[in-house]
């Protein structure tokens, strides 16, 4: 049986306020996407690289996870929550 984690979500407007307060951001888009539109302050690790780069992800505070539309970030946030990271999906990317 596949394990699933409950994934809390915020929208882009809520994210802006959180980032202004110093929140951690993980961008799981591909590098080409990040080069087109950069989200200031975020660390960039493409979704497929998350498992092998887990040690690069800050785990002390809530981590907001973003992608282009919200699907990949939800997948990443769910995986991270199963690793005991307080990850929150940014709905809508």
C-alpha distances in whole Angstrom, upper triangle without the diagonal:
4,6,10,13,16,19,22,25,28,31,33,36,34,33,37,38,35,36,40,39,38,34,32,30,28,29,26,28,29,33,35,34,34,38,39,38,37,36,38,37,33,32,31,28,26,22,22,24,22,20,23,25,23,26,29,27,29,27,30,30,28,27,27,25,27,27,29,28,25,22,21,22,20,17,19,19,16,15,18,17,14,17,19,22,23,22,24,23,27,27,29,29
4,7,10,13,15,19,21,25,27,30,32,31,30,33,34,32,33,36,35,34,30,28,27,24,25,22,24,26,29,31,30,31,34,35,34,33,32,34,33,30,28,27,24,22,19,18,20,18,17,20,22,20,23,25,24,25,24,27,27,24,23,24,22,23,23,26,24,21,18,18,19,16,13,15,16,12,11,15,14,11,14,17,18,20,19,20,20,23,23,25,26
4,7,10,13,16,19,23,25,28,30,28,27,31,32,29,30,34,33,31,27,25,24,22,23,21,24,26,29,31,30,30,34,34,33,32,31,33,31,28,27,26,23,22,18,18,20,18,16,19,21,19,22,24,21,23,21,23,23,21,21,21,20,22,22,25,23,20,18,17,17,15,12,14,13,10,10,12,11,8,12,13,15,17,16,18,18,21,21,24,24
4,7,9,13,15,19,22,24,27,25,24,28,28,26,27,31,30,29,25,23,22,20,21,19,22,24,27,29,28,28,32,32,31,30,28,30,29,25,25,24,22,21,17,18,20,17,16,20,21,18,21,23,20,21,19,22,21,19,18,18,17,19,20,22,20,17,15,15,15,11,10,12,11,7,8,11,9,8,11,13,14,14,14,14,14,18,18,21,21
4,6,10,13,16,19,22,24,22,21,25,25,22,24,27,26,25,22,20,19,18,20,18,21,24,27,29,27,27,31,31,29,28,26,28,26,23,23,23,21,20,17,18,20,17,16,20,20,17,20,21,18,19,17,19,18,15,15,15,15,17,19,21,20,16,15,15,13,10,10,11,9,5,8,9,6,6,10,10,11,11,10,11,12,16,16,19,20
4,7,10,13,17,20,22,19,19,23,23,20,22,26,25,24,20,20,19,18,20,19,22,25,28,30,27,27,31,31,29,28,25,27,26,23,23,23,22,22,18,21,22,19,19,23,22,20,22,23,20,20,17,19,18,15,15,14,14,17,18,21,19,15,14,15,13,10,11,12,9,7,10,11,8,9,13,12,12,11,10,10,10,14,14,17,18
4,6,10,13,16,18,16,15,19,19,17,19,22,21,21,17,16,15,15,16,16,18,22,25,27,24,24,27,27,25,24,21,23,22,20,20,20,19,19,16,19,20,17,18,21,21,18,21,21,17,18,16,18,16,12,12,11,11,13,15,17,16,12,12,13,10,7,9,10,7,6,10,10,8,10,13,12,11,9,7,6,7,10,11,14,15
4,7,11,14,15,12,13,16,16,14,17,20,19,19,15,15,15,15,17,17,19,23,25,27,24,24,27,27,25,23,20,22,21,19,20,21,20,20,18,21,22,19,20,24,23,20,22,22,18,18,16,17,14,11,11,10,11,13,15,18,16,12,13,14,11,9,12,12,9,9,13,12,10,13,15,14,12,9,8,5,6,9,10,13,14
4,7,10,12,10,10,13,14,12,15,18,17,18,14,15,13,14,15,15,17,21,24,25,22,21,25,25,22,21,18,20,19,17,19,19,19,19,18,21,22,19,21,24,23,21,23,22,19,18,17,19,16,12,11,9,9,10,13,15,13,10,12,13,10,9,12,12,9,11,14,14,13,16,18,17,14,11,9,5,5,6,6,10,11
4,7,8,6,7,10,11,10,12,15,15,16,13,14,12,14,15,16,18,21,23,25,21,20,24,23,20,19,16,17,17,16,18,19,20,20,19,23,23,21,23,26,24,22,25,23,19,19,18,19,16,12,11,8,10,10,13,14,13,10,13,15,12,11,15,15,12,14,17,16,15,19,20,19,16,13,11,7,6,5,6,9,10
4,6,5,6,9,10,11,12,14,16,17,14,15,13,15,15,16,17,21,23,23,20,19,22,21,18,17,14,16,17,16,19,19,20,20,20,23,24,22,25,28,26,24,27,25,21,21,21,22,18,15,14,10,11,10,12,13,11,10,13,15,12,12,16,16,14,17,20,19,18,22,23,22,19,17,14,10,8,5,5,7,8
4,5,5,6,9,10,10,12,14,15,13,14,12,14,13,15,16,19,20,21,17,17,19,18,15,14,11,13,14,14,17,17,19,19,19,23,24,22,25,28,25,24,26,24,21,20,21,22,19,16,14,10,11,9,11,11,11,10,14,15,13,14,17,17,16,18,21,20,20,24,24,24,21,18,15,12,10,6,7,7,7
4,5,5,7,9,10,11,13,15,13,15,14,16,16,19,19,23,24,24,21,19,22,21,17,16,13,14,16,16,19,20,22,23,23,27,27,25,29,31,28,27,29,26,23,22,23,23,20,17,16,13,14,13,15,15,14,14,18,19,16,17,21,20,19,21,24,23,23,26,27,26,22,20,17,14,13,10,10,11,11
4,5,5,6,9,10,11,13,11,13,13,15,16,19,20,23,25,26,22,21,24,23,19,18,14,15,15,15,19,20,22,23,22,26,27,24,27,29,27,25,27,25,21,20,20,20,16,14,13,11,13,12,15,16,16,14,18,19,16,16,20,19,17,19,22,20,20,24,24,23,20,16,15,11,11,9,10,12,12
4,5,5,6,8,10,10,9,10,9,12,13,15,17,20,21,22,19,17,20,20,16,15,11,12,12,12,15,16,18,19,19,23,23,21,24,26,24,22,24,21,18,17,18,18,14,12,11,8,10,10,13,14,14,13,16,17,13,15,18,17,15,18,20,18,18,22,22,21,18,15,13,10,10,7,10,11,10
4,5,5,6,9,10,9,11,11,14,14,17,18,21,22,23,20,18,20,19,15,14,10,10,11,12,16,17,20,21,22,26,25,24,27,29,26,25,26,23,20,19,20,20,17,14,13,11,13,12,15,16,16,16,19,19,16,18,21,20,18,21,23,21,22,26,26,24,21,18,16,14,13,11,13,13,12
4,5,5,6,9,9,12,12,16,17,20,21,25,25,26,23,21,23,23,19,17,14,13,13,14,18,20,22,24,24,28,28,25,29,30,27,26,27,24,21,19,20,19,16,14,14,12,15,15,18,19,19,18,22,22,19,20,23,22,19,23,25,22,22,26,26,24,21,18,17,14,15,12,15,16,15
4,5,5,7,5,9,9,13,15,18,20,23,24,26,23,20,23,23,19,17,13,13,12,12,15,18,20,22,22,26,25,23,25,27,24,22,23,21,18,16,16,15,12,10,10,9,12,13,17,18,19,17,20,20,17,18,21,19,17,20,22,19,19,23,22,21,17,14,13,11,13,11,14,16,15
4,5,5,5,7,8,11,13,17,18,21,21,23,20,18,20,20,17,14,10,9,8,9,13,15,18,20,21,24,24,21,25,26,23,21,22,19,16,15,16,15,12,11,10,9,12,12,15,17,19,18,21,20,17,18,21,19,17,21,22,19,20,24,23,22,18,16,14,13,14,12,15,17,15
4,5,7,10,11,15,17,20,22,24,24,26,23,20,22,22,19,16,13,11,10,12,16,19,21,24,25,28,27,25,28,29,26,25,25,22,20,18,19,18,15,14,14,13,16,16,19,20,22,21,24,24,20,22,25,23,21,24,26,23,23,27,26,25,21,19,18,16,17,15,18,19,17
4,6,10,12,16,18,21,23,26,26,28,25,23,25,25,22,19,15,13,12,13,16,20,22,25,25,29,28,25,28,29,26,24,24,22,19,16,17,15,12,12,13,13,16,17,20,23,24,22,25,25,21,22,25,23,20,24,25,22,22,26,25,23,19,17,17,16,17,16,19,21,19
4,7,9,13,15,19,21,24,23,26,24,20,23,24,20,17,14,11,9,11,13,17,19,22,23,26,25,22,25,26,22,21,21,18,16,13,14,13,10,11,11,11,14,16,19,21,23,21,24,23,19,21,24,21,19,22,23,20,21,24,23,21,17,15,15,15,17,16,19,21,19
4,6,10,13,16,19,22,22,24,22,19,22,23,19,16,13,11,9,9,12,15,17,19,20,23,22,19,22,23,20,18,18,16,13,11,12,11,8,7,7,7,11,13,16,19,20,18,21,20,16,18,20,17,15,19,19,16,17,20,19,18,14,12,11,11,13,13,16,18,16
4,7,10,13,16,19,19,22,20,17,20,21,18,15,12,11,8,7,8,11,13,16,17,20,18,16,18,20,16,15,15,12,9,7,9,9,7,7,5,6,9,11,14,18,19,17,19,17,14,16,18,15,13,16,17,14,15,18,17,16,12,11,10,10,12,12,16,18,16
4,6,10,12,15,16,18,16,13,16,18,15,12,9,9,7,5,6,9,11,13,14,17,16,14,17,18,15,14,15,12,9,9,11,12,10,9,6,5,6,7,11,14,16,14,16,14,11,13,15,12,11,15,16,13,15,18,17,16,13,12,10,10,10,10,13,15,12
4,6,9,12,13,16,14,12,15,16,14,12,9,11,9,5,5,6,7,9,10,13,12,10,14,15,12,11,13,10,8,9,11,13,12,11,7,6,5,6,9,12,14,12,14,11,9,12,13,9,10,13,13,11,13,16,15,16,12,12,9,10,10,10,13,15,12
4,6,9,10,12,10,8,12,13,11,9,8,10,10,6,6,5,6,7,9,12,12,11,14,16,13,13,15,13,11,12,15,17,16,14,10,9,6,5,6,9,12,11,12,10,8,11,12,10,11,14,14,13,16,18,18,19,15,15,12,12,11,10,13,13,10
4,7,9,11,10,9,13,14,13,12,11,14,13,10,9,6,5,4,5,8,9,8,12,13,12,12,15,13,11,14,16,19,18,16,12,11,7,6,5,9,11,10,10,7,6,10,10,8,10,13,12,12,15,17,16,18,15,16,13,13,11,11,13,13,10
4,6,8,6,6,10,11,10,10,11,14,14,11,11,7,7,5,7,9,10,11,15,16,14,16,18,16,15,17,19,22,21,19,15,13,10,8,5,7,10,10,10,8,8,12,12,11,13,16,15,16,19,20,20,22,19,20,16,16,13,13,14,13,10
4,6,5,6,9,10,11,11,13,16,17,13,12,8,8,5,8,9,10,12,15,16,14,16,19,17,16,19,22,25,24,22,19,17,13,11,9,10,13,14,13,10,12,15,14,13,16,18,18,18,21,23,22,24,22,23,19,19,17,16,18,16,13
4,5,5,6,9,10,10,12,14,15,13,11,8,8,7,11,12,11,13,17,17,15,17,19,16,17,20,22,25,25,23,20,18,15,13,11,12,15,16,17,14,15,18,18,16,19,21,20,20,24,25,24,26,23,24,21,21,19,18,20,19,15
4,5,5,7,9,10,13,16,17,15,14,11,12,10,13,14,15,17,20,20,19,21,23,20,20,23,26,29,28,26,22,21,18,15,12,12,15,17,18,15,16,20,20,18,21,24,23,23,26,28,27,29,26,27,24,24,21,20,21,19,16
4,5,5,6,8,11,14,16,14,13,10,12,10,12,14,15,17,20,21,19,21,23,20,20,22,25,27,26,24,20,18,15,12,9,8,12,14,15,13,14,17,18,17,19,22,22,22,25,26,26,28,25,25,22,21,18,16,17,15,12
4,5,5,5,8,10,12,10,10,8,10,10,13,15,15,16,20,20,18,19,21,18,17,19,22,24,23,22,18,16,14,11,9,9,13,15,16,14,14,18,18,16,18,21,21,21,24,26,25,26,23,23,20,20,17,16,17,16,12
4,6,6,10,12,14,13,13,11,13,13,16,18,17,19,22,22,20,22,23,20,20,22,25,27,26,25,22,20,17,15,13,13,16,18,20,17,18,21,22,20,22,25,25,24,27,29,28,30,27,27,24,23,21,19,21,19,16
4,7,10,13,15,15,15,13,15,15,17,19,20,21,25,25,23,25,26,23,23,24,27,29,28,26,23,20,18,15,13,11,15,17,19,18,18,21,22,21,23,26,26,26,28,31,30,31,28,28,25,24,21,19,20,17,14
4,7,9,13,12,13,12,15,14,17,19,20,20,24,25,22,24,25,22,21,22,25,27,25,23,20,17,15,12,11,10,13,15,18,16,16,19,21,20,21,24,25,24,26,29,29,29,26,25,22,21,19,16,17,15,12
4,6,9,8,10,9,13,13,16,19,18,19,23,23,20,21,22,19,18,19,22,24,22,21,17,15,14,11,11,11,15,16,18,17,15,19,20,19,20,23,23,22,25,27,27,27,24,23,20,19,18,15,17,16,12
4,6,6,9,9,13,14,16,19,19,18,22,23,20,20,21,18,16,17,20,21,19,17,14,12,11,9,10,11,14,14,17,16,14,17,19,17,17,21,22,20,22,25,25,25,21,20,17,16,15,12,15,14,11
4,6,9,10,14,16,18,22,20,20,23,24,20,21,21,18,16,16,19,20,18,17,15,13,13,12,13,15,17,18,20,19,17,20,22,19,19,23,24,21,23,27,25,25,22,21,18,18,17,15,18,17,14
4,7,10,13,16,18,21,19,18,22,22,18,18,18,15,13,13,16,16,15,14,12,11,12,12,14,16,19,18,21,19,16,19,21,18,18,22,22,19,21,24,23,23,19,18,16,16,16,15,18,19,15
4,6,10,12,14,17,16,14,18,19,15,15,16,12,11,11,14,15,14,13,10,9,9,9,11,14,16,16,18,16,13,16,18,15,15,18,18,16,18,21,20,20,16,16,14,14,14,13,16,17,13
4,7,10,12,15,13,12,15,15,12,12,13,9,8,9,13,15,14,14,11,11,10,10,12,15,18,17,18,15,13,16,17,14,14,18,17,15,18,20,18,19,15,16,14,15,15,15,18,19,15
4,6,9,12,10,10,14,14,11,12,13,10,10,12,15,18,17,16,13,12,10,10,10,13,16,15,16,13,12,15,15,12,14,17,16,15,18,20,19,20,17,17,15,16,15,15,17,18,14
4,6,8,6,6,10,10,8,9,11,9,9,12,14,18,18,17,13,13,10,11,10,13,16,15,15,12,11,14,13,10,13,15,14,13,16,18,16,18,15,17,14,16,15,15,18,18,15
4,6,5,7,10,11,10,11,14,12,12,15,17,21,20,19,15,14,11,10,9,12,14,13,13,9,10,13,12,9,13,15,13,13,17,18,17,20,17,19,16,16,15,15,17,17,14
4,5,5,9,10,10,11,14,13,12,15,17,20,20,18,15,14,10,10,9,12,13,12,10,7,8,10,8,6,10,12,10,11,14,15,15,17,15,17,14,15,13,14,16,16,14
4,6,7,9,10,11,15,14,14,18,19,22,23,21,18,17,14,14,13,15,16,15,13,10,11,13,10,9,13,14,11,13,16,16,16,19,17,19,17,18,16,18,19,20,17
4,6,6,6,8,11,11,11,15,17,20,21,20,17,17,14,15,14,17,18,17,16,12,13,15,13,10,13,15,12,12,16,16,15,18,16,19,16,18,17,19,21,21,19
4,6,5,6,9,9,9,12,13,17,18,17,14,14,12,13,13,16,18,16,15,11,11,13,11,7,10,12,9,9,12,13,11,14,13,15,13,15,15,17,19,20,18
4,6,5,9,10,10,14,14,18,19,18,16,17,15,16,17,20,21,19,17,14,14,15,12,9,12,12,9,9,12,12,10,13,13,16,14,17,17,20,22,23,21
4,6,8,9,11,14,15,19,21,20,18,19,17,19,19,22,23,22,20,17,17,18,15,13,15,16,12,12,16,15,13,16,15,18,17,20,20,22,25,26,23
4,5,6,7,11,13,16,18,18,15,17,15,17,17,20,22,21,20,16,15,17,15,12,14,16,13,12,15,15,13,15,14,17,16,18,19,20,23,24,22
4,5,6,9,10,13,15,15,13,15,14,16,17,21,22,20,19,16,15,16,14,11,12,13,10,9,12,12,9,11,10,13,13,16,17,19,22,24,21
4,6,8,9,12,15,16,14,16,16,18,20,24,25,23,23,19,18,19,18,14,15,17,14,11,14,15,11,13,11,15,15,18,19,22,25,27,24
4,7,9,12,14,15,12,15,14,16,18,21,23,22,22,18,17,19,18,14,15,17,15,12,15,16,13,15,12,15,14,17,18,20,23,25,22
4,6,9,11,11,9,11,11,14,16,19,21,19,19,16,14,16,15,12,12,14,12,9,12,14,11,12,9,11,11,13,15,17,20,22,19
4,6,7,9,7,11,12,15,17,21,23,20,21,18,16,17,17,14,13,16,14,11,13,15,12,12,9,10,10,13,15,17,20,23,20
4,6,7,7,11,12,16,19,23,24,21,21,19,16,17,17,14,12,14,13,9,10,13,10,8,6,7,9,12,15,17,20,23,21
4,7,9,12,15,18,21,25,26,23,24,22,19,20,20,17,15,17,17,13,13,15,13,11,8,8,11,14,17,19,22,25,23
4,6,10,13,16,20,23,24,21,22,21,17,18,19,16,14,16,16,13,12,16,14,11,8,7,9,11,14,16,19,22,21
4,7,10,13,17,20,20,17,19,18,14,15,16,14,11,13,14,11,10,14,13,11,8,5,6,7,11,12,16,19,17
4,6,10,13,17,18,15,16,15,11,12,14,11,9,12,12,9,10,13,13,11,8,6,5,6,9,10,14,16,15
4,7,10,14,14,12,14,13,9,10,13,10,8,12,13,11,11,15,15,14,10,9,6,5,6,7,10,13,11
4,7,11,11,9,10,9,5,8,10,7,6,10,11,10,11,14,14,15,11,10,7,6,5,6,9,11,9
4,7,8,7,9,8,5,8,10,9,9,12,14,13,15,18,18,18,15,14,10,9,7,5,8,9,6
4,6,6,7,6,5,9,10,10,11,14,15,15,17,19,20,21,18,17,13,12,9,8,9,8,5
4,6,8,8,8,11,13,13,14,17,18,18,20,22,23,24,21,21,17,15,12,10,9,7,5
4,6,8,8,10,12,13,14,16,18,18,20,22,23,24,22,21,17,14,11,9,7,5,4
4,6,5,6,9,10,10,12,14,15,16,18,20,21,18,17,13,11,7,6,5,5,5
4,5,5,6,9,10,11,13,14,15,17,19,20,18,18,14,12,9,9,8,8,8
4,5,5,6,9,10,11,12,14,16,17,18,17,17,13,12,9,10,10,10,9
4,5,5,6,8,10,10,12,14,15,16,14,13,10,9,6,7,8,9,8
4,5,5,6,9,10,10,12,14,15,13,13,9,8,5,8,8,10,10
4,6,5,6,9,10,11,13,15,13,14,11,11,9,11,12,13,13
4,5,5,6,9,10,11,12,11,12,8,9,8,11,12,14,13
4,5,5,6,9,10,10,8,8,5,6,6,9,11,14,13
4,5,5,6,9,10,9,10,8,9,8,12,13,16,16
4,5,5,7,9,9,11,9,11,11,15,16,18,18
4,5,5,7,5,7,6,9,11,14,16,19,18
4,5,5,5,6,6,9,11,14,16,19,19
4,5,7,9,10,12,14,17,19,22,21
4,6,9,10,13,15,18,21,24,22
4,6,9,12,15,18,21,24,23
4,6,9,12,15,18,21,20
4,7,10,13,16,19,18
4,7,10,13,16,15
4,7,9,13,12
4,6,9,9
4,6,6
4,6
4
